[in-house]
Amino acid sequence: MLKRIATAVVLIPIVLALILRAPVPVLAVVAGVVALATIHEFLKLTESYGVQPMRLPTYIFSGLFFLLLAWNPGNASPLNAMVIFIFATGVAAALAPFIFLSVGMRRGDLRTGYSAAAAAAFAFTYIALPMGMLVQLRQLWAGAFYLLYLLLVVWAGDILAYFVGKSIGRHLMAPRISPKKTWEGAAASLGASVGVGWLLFAHAERISSALLSGGLIVRRDGLFGLEAPAMGPVIVLTIVLNIAAQLGDLVESLIKRGAGVKDSGALLPGHGGMLDRIDALLFAAPVLWCYAAWRVMQ
């Protein structure tokens, strides 16, 4: 428990500083490093499924994707940034199976080619694309505020689910996949996320002004006046984000249970591996990105 708290105390200010103040290229590079570390853990897990992963091609392909995001941060307009990102991710996702299968043809044991290519393509879409969506969200108007909202909603839900589930949880949610997750914890997670989301948007202008005054954001990264959406859609969005985050946690538990391990790695003391830490974000980020894309396209 102490290691878990100490790690969070160290990492949370760093993460918040990055999403609020770091230039988009720097954020893209950091997101790329996190994605590559997570992909490394995921490919290690696939070995327990009999896969002989193609590590270097997966790292190169995913790394180039984040270098593209860093090189072209979309400074022109939110709409142009969105269009460029959609085109880049669409091309990358379409090419990934062909590239990895082509690499698989060079293997001595051809029986390993397909499974390795499938794992590589899945690693890109499961990990690299959602992390890229976080970077792209930062390029949009009020991007820093939306990333702050996403992280706080996910963190609040995760923290309350942990403590409520541990203290009063009785009804197991998915005992075969995650024996410690309970419906009581899930309900507490949903309530915490909705509460935090409501507070953030109810005081969005005040929070944005404070961040602007403190030099933590520039004006385009905050939420002011008429830019704030109606509260009804925000509550619905927060509920969907929380459900997606909890599903992301369960999906990672499914992968680990199939691999016969408790944690994806040991990179973060008290938290396990990088995949253990960002599993919820990998499902929640695309939800918020879709909402942001819808707002930009309006």
C-alpha positions in Angstrom: 0.0 0.0 0.0 2.8 2.5 0.9 4.6 1.7 -2.3 1.4 2.3 -4.3 0.8 5.7 -2.6 4.4 6.8 -3.0 4.5 5.9 -6.7 1.2 7.8 -7.2 2.5 10.9 -5.3 5.6 11.0 -7.5 3.9 10.3 -10.9 0.7 12.3 -10.7 2.3 15.8 -10.6 4.6 14.8 -13.5 1.7 13.5 -15.6 -0.4 16.6 -14.9 2.4 18.9 -15.8 2.9 17.1 -19.1 -0.7 17.2 -20.2 -1.2 20.8 -19.1 2.0 22.5 -20.1 4.2 20.4 -22.3 4.4 21.2 -26.0 2.5 18.7 -28.2 5.7 17.2 -29.7 7.1 16.6 -26.2 3.8 15.0 -25.2 3.9 12.8 -28.3 7.4 11.6 -27.5 6.5 10.8 -23.9 3.3 9.0 -25.0 5.4 7.1 -27.4 7.8 6.0 -24.7 4.9 4.9 -22.5 3.3 3.1 -25.4 6.5 1.2 -26.3 7.0 0.2 -22.7 3.4 -1.1 -22.5 3.7 -2.9 -25.9 6.9 -4.6 -24.5 4.9 -5.9 -21.5 2.0 -7.0 -23.8 4.3 -8.9 -26.1 5.9 -10.6 -23.1 2.4 -11.7 -22.0 1.7 -13.2 -25.5 4.5 -15.6 -25.0 2.4 -17.4 -22.5 -0.1 -18.0 -25.3 2.5 -19.7 -27.4 3.3 -16.7 -29.5 6.8 -15.9 -30.6 6.4 -12.1 -30.9 8.1 -9.9 -33.5 9.4 -7.3 -31.1 11.6 -5.0 -33.2 9.1 -4.6 -36.1 6.4 -3.7 -33.6 8.5 -1.2 -31.8 9.6 0.4 -35.0 6.1 0.6 -36.5 4.6 2.0 -33.3 7.6 4.4 -32.7 7.3 5.9 -36.2 3.6 6.5 -35.5 4.4 8.7 -32.5 7.3 10.4 -34.4 4.7 11.4 -37.0 2.5 12.9 -34.3 5.4 14.8 -32.8 6.6 16.0 -36.3 3.1 17.2 -37.3 1.3 18.4 -34.2 -1.5 20.1 -36.1 -1.0 23.7 -35.0 -3.2 25.1 -37.8 -6.7 24.4 -36.6 -8.6 21.8 -34.6 -10.4 20.6 -37.6 -7.3 20.2 -39.7 -5.5 18.4 -36.8 -8.5 16.0 -36.5 -8.5 15.3 -40.3 -4.8 14.7 -40.4 -5.0 12.4 -37.4 -7.9 10.4 -38.8 -6.0 9.9 -42.1 -2.8 8.9 -40.4 -4.4 6.4 -38.0 -6.5 5.0 -40.7 -3.6 4.3 -43.0 -1.5 3.0 -40.1 -4.2 0.6 -38.9 -4.8 -0.6 -42.5 -1.2 -1.2 -43.3 -0.3 -2.9 -39.9 -1.6 -6.4 -40.8 0.1 -6.4 -44.2 3.4 -5.2 -42.9 3.6 -7.6 -40.0 2.4 -10.6 -42.1 5.1 -9.7 -44.7 7.7 -9.7 -41.9 6.3 -13.1 -40.7 7.1 -14.6 -44.1 10.8 -14.3 -43.3 10.6 -16.5 -40.3 12.2 -19.9 -40.3 9.2 -21.6 -38.7 6.2 -20.4 -40.8 3.8 -21.7 -38.2 4.7 -18.7 -35.9 4.3 -16.0 -38.6 0.5 -15.5 -38.3 0.2 -15.5 -34.5 3.2 -13.1 -34.2 1.7 -10.8 -36.9 -1.7 -10.8 -35.2 -0.1 -10.0 -31.8 1.9 -7.1 -33.3 -1.2 -5.6 -35.1 -3.3 -6.0 -32.0 -0.6 -4.3 -29.9 -0.6 -1.3 -32.2 -4.4 -0.9 -32.2 -4.9 -1.8 -28.5 -2.1 0.4 -27.1 -0.5 2.7 -29.6 -3.7 4.1 -31.2 -5.4 5.1 -27.9 -2.2 6.7 -26.7 -2.0 8.6 -29.9 -5.6 9.7 -29.4 -4.5 11.3 -26.1 -1.9 13.3 -27.9 -4.4 14.3 -30.6 -6.9 15.4 -27.9 -4.2 17.8 -26.6 -4.1 19.5 -30.0 -7.8 20.5 -29.9 -9.4 23.6 -28.4 -9.6 23.1 -24.6 -7.4 20.0 -25.1 -5.6 20.2 -21.8 -8.9 20.6 -19.9 -10.4 17.6 -21.5 -7.3 15.5 -20.8 -7.4 16.7 -17.2 -11.1 15.7 -17.1 -10.3 12.2 -18.5 -7.5 11.5 -16.1 -9.4 12.7 -13.0 -12.5 10.8 -13.9 -10.6 7.6 -14.5 -8.4 8.0 -11.4 -11.3 8.8 -9.2 -13.3 5.8 -10.4 -10.3 3.5 -9.9 -9.4 4.7 -6.4 -12.9 4.5 -5.0 -13.5 1.1 -6.7 -10.4 -0.2 -5.0 -11.2 1.0 -1.5 -15.0 0.3 -1.5 -14.5 -3.0 -3.2 -11.9 -4.0 -0.6 -13.9 -2.8 2.4 -17.5 -3.7 1.7 -17.5 -5.5 -1.6 -19.5 -8.7 -1.5 -21.0 -9.4 -4.9 -18.3 -10.5 -7.4 -18.5 -9.0 -10.8 -16.4 -11.4 -12.9 -14.9 -14.0 -10.6 -13.3 -16.0 -13.4 -11.5 -12.9 -14.8 -10.9 -10.7 -11.8 -11.7 -12.3 -8.5 -11.4 -9.1 -6.4 -13.7 -6.9 -8.5 -17.2 -6.4 -7.1 -20.4 -4.7 -8.1 -20.2 -2.5 -5.0 -16.8 -1.3 -6.2 -18.1 -0.8 -9.7 -21.0 1.3 -8.4 -18.7 3.4 -6.2 -16.4 3.9 -9.3 -19.3 5.2 -11.4 -20.5 7.5 -8.6 -17.0 8.9 -8.1 -16.4 9.5 -11.8 -19.8 11.2 -12.3 -19.1 13.4 -9.2 -15.7 14.5 -10.4 -16.9 15.0 -13.9 -19.8 17.2 -12.8 -17.6 19.3 -10.5 -15.0 19.9 -13.2 -17.5 21.1 -15.8 -19.6 23.0 -13.3 -16.5 25.0 -12.3 -14.8 24.7 -15.7 -14.3 28.5 -16.2 -13.0 29.0 -12.7 -10.6 26.0 -12.9 -9.4 27.1 -16.4 -8.8 30.7 -15.2 -6.8 29.5 -12.2 -4.7 27.3 -14.5 -4.2 30.2 -16.9 -3.2 32.5 -14.1 -0.8 30.0 -12.8 0.9 29.7 -16.2 -0.1 26.0 -16.4 -2.1 26.4 -19.6 -2.5 28.9 -22.5 -6.0 30.2 -23.2 -6.8 27.8 -26.0 -6.3 24.8 -23.7 -8.9 25.9 -21.1 -12.7 25.9 -21.1 -14.3 29.4 -20.9 -17.7 30.9 -21.2 -19.8 29.7 -24.2 -17.3 26.9 -25.0 -18.6 24.9 -22.1 -21.1 22.1 -23.2 -24.4 21.5 -21.5 -24.2 19.5 -18.3 -26.6 16.7 -19.5 -24.2 15.4 -22.3 -21.3 15.7 -19.9 -22.9 13.4 -17.4 -23.7 10.9 -20.1 -20.2 11.1 -21.4 -18.8 10.6 -17.9 -20.9 7.5 -17.4 -19.8 6.0 -20.7 -16.1 6.9 -19.9 -16.4 5.1 -16.6 -17.9 2.0 -18.1 -15.2 2.0 -20.8 -12.5 2.4 -18.2 -13.9 -0.5 -16.1 -14.1 -2.7 -19.2 -10.5 -1.8 -20.0 -9.5 -3.0 -16.6 -11.4 -6.2 -17.0 -10.0 -6.9 -20.5 -6.4 -6.5 -19.2 -7.3 -8.9 -16.4 -8.6 -11.4 -19.0 -5.2 -11.2 -20.8 -3.2 -11.6 -17.6 -5.4 -14.5 -16.4 -5.0 -16.3 -19.7 -1.2 -15.7 -19.4 -1.2 -17.0 -15.8 0.3 -13.8 -14.2 -0.8 -11.3 -11.6 0.8 -8.2 -13.0 1.9 -7.2 -16.5 5.3 -6.2 -15.2 7.1 -4.6 -12.3 8.0 -1.2 -13.6 5.9 0.8 -11.2 6.3 -0.2 -7.5 3.0 -1.0 -6.0 1.2 -0.8 -9.3 2.7 -3.6 -11.3 3.5 -2.8 -15.0 2.7 0.1 -17.3 -0.2 -1.9 -18.8 -1.6 -2.3 -15.3 -1.6 1.4 -14.9 -3.0 2.6 -18.2 -5.4 -0.3 -19.0 -8.5 1.8 -18.2 -7.2 4.8 -20.3 -6.8 2.5 -23.3 -10.6 2.0 -23.5 -11.6 5.4 -22.2 -9.4 7.6 -24.5 -11.2 6.5 -27.7 -14.5 7.4 -26.1 -13.4 10.9 -25.3 -11.7 11.2 -28.6 -15.0 10.4 -30.5 -16.8 12.9 -28.4 -14.2 15.6 -29.1 -14.3 14.7 -32.8 -18.0 15.1 -32.9 -17.7 18.6 -31.2 -15.1 19.7 -33.7 -17.1 18.5 -36.7 -20.2 20.4 -35.6 
